[in-house]
Amino acid sequence: MNTLEQIAELERQYLLQTYNRYPIAFSRGKGVFLFDLEGKRYLDFVSGLGVNALGHAHPRIVKAIREQAAKLVHVSNLYYHEYQGPLAEKLCKLSGLNRAFFSNSGTEAIEGSIKLARLAGHRAGGAAKSRLVALDGSYHGRTFGALSLTGQDKHRKGFEPLLEEVTFVKQNDLESLRAAISDETCAIVLEPVFGEGGIYECSVEFLQECRALADRHHAALIFDEIQCGLGRTGTIFAFQSFGVTPDIVAIAKPIAAGLPLGAFLAKEEFASAISPGQHGTTFGGGPLACRVALEFLAIVEEEKLLENVIQVGAYLQQELKALAEKSAAAREVRGRGFIQGIQLEIPARPIVDAGLAEGVLFNSTQDTVVRFLPPFLLEEKHVDKGIRVLKKLLGKKRKKAA
């Protein structure tokens, strides 16, 4: 078996150096735990950046992969297979939207959403109806279209020029939102809960105004639920937590339990704008990924995991808030369910590094936020372990009394 240093050296020599990895290699996982090359166990609050919502090596997922891999892995979208239609039906019925398109990733789901909105916009208002509105601080992916909608200079720098027809507004700023939208707007694109952007929620009032303005100007309201969707807020779709329904929603991360799969779902009004040959994918929606996705949705329902997300998520928030109230190193707690963050007064990366030595995987984003995206199987005893470690790492220093 290769050592960690051997693995890392081979990557340093041959891989494009785009990742600042932590000094650890994992060999297997079980439930909410991962195990490194030496067999040390780690409690996983990252779940593959929100992908492993069922934890690791869920027996029903393992069984579905084994059975399907022995039958049929790929046929391309030239032909039918027995799982893509049922998965589309399931997602449409769960969301209340009408049609689905399957991609390989969340970024591709965003790209497809933009293309669909542009087609519908041109149909409704001609070539000029092509402008996009997105939010400052947002994150939508790293391909050119998705990057054009990402409201963070650090991700965009060096790749300009990007799409020029994008206007950015501040999250929850109703005035700037109204000023940005016109009859030339074809879509408003947003994350109901910023993920990589630091766990900031859009207010219900802001989302309602987005809905009203999209209707008034015949624009598509597109929700990026790649990180916050499919159960992470305690409802299958995050928009159901806020009570505002988009025209198009992009999903990915947990849907195929670790296999590459993304999708966007659309209302018929927008879906009808596209015709054969205008969009496609080689790998998206193959039989293996679609069968596993159906199994994922069945497990979430049958094991009542949304109830667990709500219950244990509330406990996680309670414990994080208690910690933030006492620790001078912590400022506030944001989020809901199993997408939460604790804002620190100090850099978060050293806390995450130190967590490895304690056998707990945390994640940092936006320099000073510790982000929690745990598996839906997480229990209160696991929260207790994570909080004990975080408390230790943040130090004894208490906030001064007011």
HUZIMO-V735329 format. One line per field, one symbol per residue. ss: DSSP state (H for helix, E for strand, L for the rest). phi: phi as a letter, one per 30 degrees, with the letter a starting at -180 (. if undefined). A space follows every 50 residues. Layout:
ss = ???
phi = ???
This chain:
ss = LLLHHHHHHHHHHHLLLLLLLLLLLEEEEEELEEEELLLLEEEELLHHHH LLLLLELLHHHHHHHHHHHLLLLLLLLLLLLLLHHHHHHHHHHHHLLLEE EEELLHHHHHHHHHHHHHHHHHHHHLLLLLEEEEEELLLLLLLHHHHHHL ELHHHHLLLLLLLLLEEEELLLLHHHHHHHLLLLEEEEEELLELLLLLLL ELLHHHHHHHHHHHHHLLLEEEEELLLLLLLLLLLLLHHHHHLLLLLEEE ELHHHHLLLLLEEEEELHHHHLLLLLLLLLLLLLLLHHHHHHHHHHHHHH HHLLHHHHHHHHHHHHHHHHHHHHHHELLEEEEEEELLEEEEEELLLLHH HHHHHHHLLEELEEELLLEEEELLLLLLLHHHHHHHHHHHHHHHLLLELL LL
phi = .ddedddddddddbcedcccdddabccabaicccbddcjdcbdccchihi dddcichdeddeddddddddcacabiddbdbdcdddddedddddciccbb bcbcadedddedddedddedddddbidddbdccbceidbbkbddddddcd dbddddejcddcedccccbdeicdddddddcbdddcacbacebdcedjic cddeeddddeddddddchcdcccccdccchjdcjbecedddcibcddbbc bagdechjddababcbdeeceddcbejdaaadcdiddddddddddeddde ddchddddeddddddededddddddccddccacbjahcbbbcdccbeded ddeddedcibccbcbhibccccbddddecdddeedddeddddddidecdd dd
